[in-house]
Amino acid sequence: MICPEGFTVNEAGDGCIPNEFECPEGQIINAKRTACVPAPGSPVPFPFLIFSIILCLLVLGSYIKDKFFTKVYSNLIALLSF
């Protein structure tokens, strides 16, 4: 595969990726040079943190109310599906 100037062939050999990424402030390029990811030590976005806490309380509440494992597993699957 031939890529235009300023691009290189990706590891799979089926596409071109830019030699230089311009990531927003607080983000860096990942190891495979395919996307921008949060930089180490960057803060967790506030809405994500609140959402995670609410889901954890939901799972804990359902476990306390009814300790039947099916309900706990159902909540965990719902949590992981996001």
C-alpha positions as CSV (number, residue, x, y, z in Angstrom):
1,M,0.0,0.0,0.0
2,I,1.3,3.5,-0.9
3,C,0.4,6.4,1.5
4,P,0.5,10.1,0.7
5,E,3.3,12.3,2.0
6,G,3.0,12.8,5.8
7,F,1.3,9.4,6.3
8,T,2.6,5.8,7.0
9,V,1.0,2.4,6.6
10,N,-0.7,1.1,9.7
11,E,0.3,-2.2,11.4
12,A,-2.5,-4.1,9.8
13,G,-1.3,-2.8,6.4
14,D,-4.8,-1.8,5.3
15,G,-4.7,1.9,5.9
16,C,-2.7,5.1,6.3
17,I,-2.2,7.0,9.5
18,P,-0.7,10.5,9.9
19,N,2.9,10.8,11.0
20,E,2.0,13.5,13.4
21,F,-1.2,13.8,15.4
22,E,-2.6,17.0,16.8
23,C,-4.2,15.9,20.1
24,P,-6.2,18.3,22.3
25,E,-4.6,19.6,25.5
26,G,-4.4,16.9,28.1
27,Q,-4.3,14.0,25.6
28,I,-1.5,12.1,23.9
29,I,-1.3,9.7,21.0
30,N,-1.7,6.0,21.9
31,A,1.1,3.4,21.4
32,K,-0.4,2.2,18.1
33,R,-0.6,5.8,16.9
34,T,-4.3,5.5,16.0
35,A,-6.1,7.8,18.4
36,C,-5.7,10.5,21.1
37,V,-6.2,9.2,24.6
38,P,-6.1,11.0,28.0
39,A,-2.6,11.7,29.2
40,P,-1.4,9.9,32.4
41,G,-2.4,11.9,35.5
42,S,-5.2,13.7,33.7
43,P,-8.4,14.3,35.7
44,V,-11.4,12.0,35.3
45,P,-14.3,13.9,33.6
46,F,-16.8,14.9,36.3
47,P,-19.9,13.5,34.6
48,F,-18.2,10.1,34.2
49,L,-17.2,10.0,37.8
50,I,-20.8,10.8,39.0
51,F,-22.3,8.3,36.6
52,S,-19.9,5.6,37.9
53,I,-20.7,6.3,41.5
54,I,-24.5,6.1,40.8
55,L,-24.1,2.8,39.0
56,C,-22.0,1.4,41.9
57,L,-24.7,2.5,44.3
58,L,-27.4,0.8,42.1
59,V,-25.5,-2.5,42.2
60,L,-24.9,-2.3,45.9
61,G,-28.5,-1.4,46.6
62,S,-29.9,-4.3,44.6
63,Y,-27.5,-6.6,46.3
64,I,-28.6,-5.5,49.8
65,K,-32.3,-5.6,48.8
66,D,-32.1,-9.1,47.2
67,K,-29.0,-11.2,47.5
68,F,-30.0,-13.5,44.7
69,F,-27.0,-13.6,42.3
70,T,-29.0,-13.2,39.1
71,K,-29.9,-9.7,40.0
72,V,-26.3,-8.8,40.8
73,Y,-25.0,-10.3,37.6
74,S,-27.7,-8.5,35.6
75,N,-26.7,-5.1,37.1
76,L,-23.0,-5.9,36.5
77,I,-23.7,-6.7,32.8
78,A,-25.6,-3.5,32.4
79,L,-22.8,-1.6,34.0
80,L,-20.2,-3.2,31.7
81,S,-22.3,-2.6,28.6
82,F,-21.8,1.2,28.8
